[in-house]
Amino acid sequence: MAGAGPRDGLRRIAIASQAIGFVLIITLETVMGDGARPWQGVTLALMLATAAWLALVRRYRRNRKQRRKREDDD
């Protein structure tokens, strides 16, 4: 399977966080009506922050792997 390894865990976390966020946004609208707007904004902000954090972790891991590979080649 392509892409197997630590990245799969991060990918699962990303998908799960986005799914939970969207379900929460819809649930808030259903339960609270128009009063949900601020909480939906907070939820969206948390979703974006999580996505940004995961992107940084993935970049860090990729760069660390490339650095180790270069050191091994030398």
N, C-alpha and C positions, 0 to 999 in steps of 0.2 A: 504494500500500500504506500503510495507516494506521500511524503510529508509526515511519516511516522516519527515519533519522538516527543521531546518536551513541548514542541510547538502545538501538538494536538491538545494538550492540556490547556494551554492558553486559548486556543481556538474554541474549545468547549466552554470555558469560562466566559468568553466574549459572547458566544451565541446565547448561553443561558442568561447572562445579565441583560442582554437586549430583549430577549423574550419576556423575562420577568418584568422589565421596565414597561414594555408595551401592554402587557396584561394589567399591570398596576395603573397605568394611565387610563385604560378603558374602564377598569373597575371603579376608579375614582370618579370618572364622569358619570357612570351609572348610579353610584351611591350618592354622590354629593351634588350632582348637577353642575350649575355654573360656579358654585363655591369651590369646585375642584381645581380651577384654573391655576392658582398659585402652587398647589401641590403637584400638579402636572408639570409645571415649569421646574420645580425642584427635582422631580423624578427625571425629567429630560436632562437637566444639568448633571445629575449623578450618572446617567447613562453615558453622556459624552465624556465625563471625567474618567469613568472606568475604561472606555474605549481608548482614550489618550494614554492612560497608564499602561494598558496592555500593549499598545503599540510601542511605547518606550521600552518595556521589558523585552519584547520580541527583538527590537533593534539592538539592545544591549547584549542579548544572548547571541544574536547573529554575529555582531562585531567581535565578541569574545571568542566565538568558535573560529572566525577567520583569523584572529590574532594567534590563537593556538596553532592553527594549521600552518601559518607562515613561520612560526617559531620551530615547529617540527620539521619543516622543509629546509630550514637553515642548518 
